[in-house]
């Protein structure tokens, strides 16, 4: 791009700086006729702050989170956009924070990470960065929630963290499992692809909490019948949603997390359980701690309830139980 003869007081430069929260790249400054000597003088005077080799903040002091995000995209340059957990953060995901700024750009540029006292930027590269996966109209540009969720799950620290971020995205309404599934099916070399597809299958079936996913995995490994998940049941006084339901045997398994310890929630649970029992259902209450730390007991209690209602396991499964 040819250098334009503008000053820092021009309307074009003010629009650029304001739109990027007073964070600009050295290349953008050069386009407005600002030399590296001018940058050095302003930094020495305490007016500007250079962040790494490529980014300049046009005011002194610390950086806001939005400024950190702009610094990440401008540092990576080119077609870079916010990615992984950072993209999800901007999309509205709560409770899965990461102080680092994750950005992604097309493979081949070999841009180093930026480690600075004001911001830490992780630069990822991808050979598969279609325009359909990137939202260029956002400020800063970011990947779509579906792509961010798939990449964040794939790169998570553990398998449990992988499943957690997917479950949280579904719970908070950021992604539709089927859309992420279609994307992951196409990416055959995606790390943890099998686990992501399995988790998305559970989430599509309605198991939107991590303990519920753990419970379903335990049932599947043990060879027990798989229940309907998040099954709506209409009652005269409202609508219940059953976590894991075996309608054929009128057995319902409820997975109770920490929020069930709240007095008001517990009283609601008691009323709901009583109404289900009056309607003929056998309700198995399992705490999330048992599901996570004693899955064999959770499976055995479920099997006992099913057998009490007429389910007959195969001889080999009966012997294991």
C-alpha positions in Angstrom: 0.0 0.0 0.0 1.5 3.4 -1.0 2.3 5.7 1.9 -0.3 8.4 2.4 0.5 11.9 3.5 -1.7 12.2 6.5 -1.0 13.5 10.0 -1.9 12.0 13.3 -4.6 14.7 13.5 -6.4 13.5 10.4 -10.0 12.2 10.6 -8.9 8.9 8.9 -6.3 8.2 11.5 -8.6 9.2 14.4 -11.2 6.8 13.0 -8.6 4.0 12.8 -7.3 4.5 16.3 -10.7 4.9 17.9 -12.0 1.8 16.1 -9.1 -0.2 17.5 -9.2 1.1 21.0 -6.0 3.2 20.4 -4.0 0.1 19.5 -2.3 0.2 16.1 0.4 -1.6 14.2 3.7 -0.1 13.1 2.6 -0.8 9.5 -0.6 1.2 10.0 1.4 4.1 11.5 3.8 4.0 8.5 0.8 4.2 6.2 0.1 7.6 7.8 3.6 8.8 7.5 4.7 8.0 11.0 8.4 6.9 11.2 10.0 4.7 13.8 11.8 7.7 15.1 8.5 9.5 15.8 7.3 6.3 17.6 10.5 6.2 19.7 10.2 9.9 20.6 6.6 9.6 21.7 7.4 6.5 23.7 10.3 8.2 25.4 8.0 11.1 26.3 5.6 8.7 28.0 2.8 9.3 25.4 2.8 5.9 23.7 3.8 2.3 24.7 5.3 -0.2 22.3 4.1 -3.7 22.8 6.4 -6.2 21.2 8.0 -5.5 17.8 4.8 -4.7 15.9 2.2 -3.0 18.1 1.9 0.5 19.6 -0.6 1.6 22.2 -1.4 5.3 21.7 -1.6 6.1 25.4 0.5 5.2 28.5 -0.4 2.9 31.3 -2.0 -0.6 31.3 -4.2 -2.2 28.7 -7.8 -3.0 28.8 -9.0 -6.5 27.8 -10.2 -5.1 24.5 -6.9 -3.5 23.8 -5.2 -6.8 24.6 -7.4 -8.5 22.0 -6.5 -5.9 19.4 -2.8 -6.3 20.2 -3.1 -10.0 19.6 -4.7 -9.6 16.2 -2.3 -6.8 15.1 0.7 -8.7 16.3 -0.1 -11.8 14.3 -1.0 -9.6 11.3 -2.3 -10.8 7.9 -5.6 -12.6 8.2 -5.3 -13.2 11.9 -8.4 -13.4 14.1 -9.3 -14.2 17.7 -9.5 -18.0 18.2 -10.1 -20.8 20.7 -11.1 -19.8 24.2 -10.5 -16.1 23.4 -13.0 -16.2 20.6 -15.5 -17.9 22.9 -14.8 -15.2 25.5 -15.7 -12.5 23.1 -18.8 -14.4 21.9 -20.0 -14.4 25.5 -18.8 -17.6 27.1 -18.6 -17.3 30.9 -16.6 -19.4 33.4 -13.9 -20.6 31.0 -11.5 -17.8 31.1 -7.9 -17.6 29.9 -5.6 -14.6 30.5 -3.7 -15.3 27.3 -5.0 -14.0 23.9 -5.3 -16.8 21.3 -5.2 -15.8 17.7 -5.0 -17.8 14.5 -3.8 -17.0 11.0 -3.0 -18.9 7.8 -0.2 -21.5 8.1 3.2 -20.5 6.8 4.0 -17.1 8.3 5.8 -18.5 11.5 4.8 -15.6 13.7 6.2 -15.9 17.2 4.1 -15.6 20.3 4.1 -12.2 22.0 5.2 -12.3 25.7 5.0 -8.9 27.2 4.2 -7.6 30.7 1.0 -6.1 29.4 -0.3 -9.0 27.3 0.6 -12.6 26.4 -0.4 -13.6 22.8 -0.5 -17.2 21.5 -0.3 -17.3 17.8 -1.7 -20.4 16.2 -1.5 -21.3 12.5 -4.0 -23.3 10.4 -3.9 -24.8 7.0 -7.7 -24.9 7.1 -9.0 -21.3 7.7 -11.9 -20.8 5.3 -13.7 -17.4 5.2 -16.9 -19.1 6.4 -15.2 -19.8 9.8 -14.2 -16.2 10.4 -16.3 -13.3 11.3 -14.6 -10.3 9.8 -17.3 -7.8 10.7 -16.7 -8.1 14.4 -14.2 -5.9 16.2 -11.6 -7.4 16.4 -12.3 -10.2 13.9 -12.8 -13.6 15.4 -13.6 -17.2 14.4 -17.2 -18.4 14.6 -18.3 -19.9 17.9 -18.5 -23.3 16.3 -14.9 -23.2 15.1 -13.7 -21.7 18.4 -15.5 -24.5 20.3 -14.0 -27.3 18.2 -10.5 -25.8 18.4 -10.7 -25.0 22.1 -11.9 -28.6 22.9 -9.2 -30.1 20.7 -6.5 -28.1 22.4 -7.8 -28.4 26.0 -5.4 -29.6 28.7 -7.3 -32.8 29.3 -10.1 -34.9 28.0 -12.3 -33.7 30.8 -11.5 -30.1 29.9 -12.3 -30.9 26.3 -15.8 -32.1 27.3 -16.3 -29.3 29.7 -15.8 -26.5 27.2 -18.3 -28.2 24.8 -20.9 -28.7 27.5 -20.5 -25.1 28.7 -20.9 -23.7 25.2 -24.1 -25.7 24.7 -25.4 -24.8 28.2 -24.9 -21.1 27.6 -26.5 -21.2 24.1 -23.3 -20.4 22.1 -23.3 -23.4 19.9 -25.7 -26.0 18.4 -24.0 -29.4 18.7 -25.1 -30.5 15.2 -23.4 -27.6 13.5 -20.1 -28.3 15.4 -20.5 -32.0 14.5 -20.7 -31.2 10.8 -17.5 -29.1 11.0 -15.6 -31.7 13.0 -16.6 -34.6 10.7 -14.9 -32.7 7.8 -11.7 -32.2 9.9 -10.3 -35.7 9.9 -7.0 -34.8 11.4 -8.4 -32.8 14.3 -6.9 -33.9 17.6 -9.4 -35.6 20.0 -11.8 -35.8 17.1 -13.4 -39.1 18.3 -13.9 -37.7 21.8 -15.4 -34.4 20.5 -17.8 -36.3 18.3 -18.8 -38.6 21.1 -19.4 -35.6 23.4 -21.4 -33.8 20.8 -23.5 -36.9 20.4 -24.3 -36.8 24.2 -25.0 -33.1 24.1 -27.3 -33.6 21.1 -29.2 -36.2 23.1 -29.6 -33.7 25.9 -26.8 -34.5 28.4 -25.8 -30.9 28.9 -23.9 -31.2 32.2 -20.5 -32.9 32.7 -21.8 -35.3 35.4 -24.5 -36.4 33.0 -22.0 -37.1 30.3 -19.8 -39.0 32.8 -22.9 -41.1 33.8 -23.7 -41.9 30.2 -20.2 -43.0 29.5 -20.3 -45.3 32.5 -23.6 -46.8 31.3 -22.2 -47.3 27.9 -19.0 -49.0 29.2 -21.1 -51.3 31.5 -23.5 -52.3 28.7 -26.7 -51.0 30.3 -29.5 -49.6 28.2 -29.1 -46.0 27.2 -31.8 -43.7 28.6 -33.6 -40.8 26.9 -31.9 -37.5 28.0 -33.6 -34.3 29.0 -37.0 -35.8 28.3 -39.8 -33.3 28.8 -42.8 -34.5 30.8 -45.8 -32.3 31.1 -47.6 -32.2 34.5 -50.8 -30.4 35.4 -48.7 -27.8 37.4 -46.0 -27.3 34.7 -43.4 -29.1 32.7 -40.6 -31.3 34.1 -37.4 -32.2 32.3 -36.0 -35.6 33.2 -32.2 -36.0 33.1 -32.0 -39.6 32.2 -35.3 -41.5 31.7 -36.2 -45.1 30.9 -39.9 -44.7 29.9 -40.2 -48.4 29.1 -39.6 -49.4 32.7 -40.8 -46.1 34.3 -37.3 -45.4 35.9 -35.9 -41.9 36.0 -32.3 -41.2 37.0 -31.6 -37.6 38.3 -28.0 -36.3 38.4 -27.8 -33.7 41.3 -25.1 -31.1 41.2 -24.1 -28.7 43.9 -27.0 -26.3 43.1 -29.4 -29.0 44.3 -28.1 -28.3 47.8 -29.8 -25.0 47.8 -32.9 -25.1 50.1 -35.3 -23.8 47.5 -34.0 -26.1 44.8 -34.1 -29.0 47.2 -37.7 -28.4 48.1 -38.6 -28.2 44.4 -36.8 -31.5 43.8 -38.8 -33.1 46.6 -42.1 -32.0 45.1 -41.1 -33.1 41.6 -39.9 -36.5 42.9 -43.1 -37.0 44.8 -45.2 -36.2 41.7 -43.1 -38.6 39.6 -43.6 -41.3 42.2 -47.3 -40.8 42.3 -47.3 -41.2 38.6 -45.6 -44.6 38.9 -42.0 -43.7 38.3 -39.1 -45.0 40.3 -36.7 -42.1 40.8 -32.9 -42.8 41.3 -31.2 -39.7 42.8 -27.4 -39.7 42.1 -25.1 -36.9 43.4 -22.5 -35.6 40.9 -19.8 -36.7 43.4 -20.9 -40.4 43.1 -21.1 -40.2 39.3 -17.6 -38.8 39.1 -15.8 -40.8 41.9 -17.8 -44.0 42.2 -19.2 -44.7 38.8 -19.6 -48.4 39.5 -22.1 -47.6 42.3 -24.0 -45.3 40.0 -24.3 -48.0 37.4 -25.3 -50.7 40.0 -28.0 -48.5 41.5 -29.4 -47.8 38.0 -29.3 -51.5 37.1 -31.0 -52.5 40.4 -33.8 -50.0 39.7 -34.3 -51.3 36.1 -34.3 -54.9 37.3 -36.9 -54.0 40.0 -39.1 -52.8 37.1 -38.7 -55.8 34.9 -35.5 -55.3 32.9 -33.6 -58.6 32.4 -29.9 -58.2 31.5 -28.1 -60.8 29.5 -26.4 -63.6 31.6 -22.9 -62.2 31.0 -24.0 -58.7 32.1 -26.0 -60.1 35.0 -22.8 -61.9 36.2 -20.8 -58.7 36.1 -23.5 -56.8 38.0 
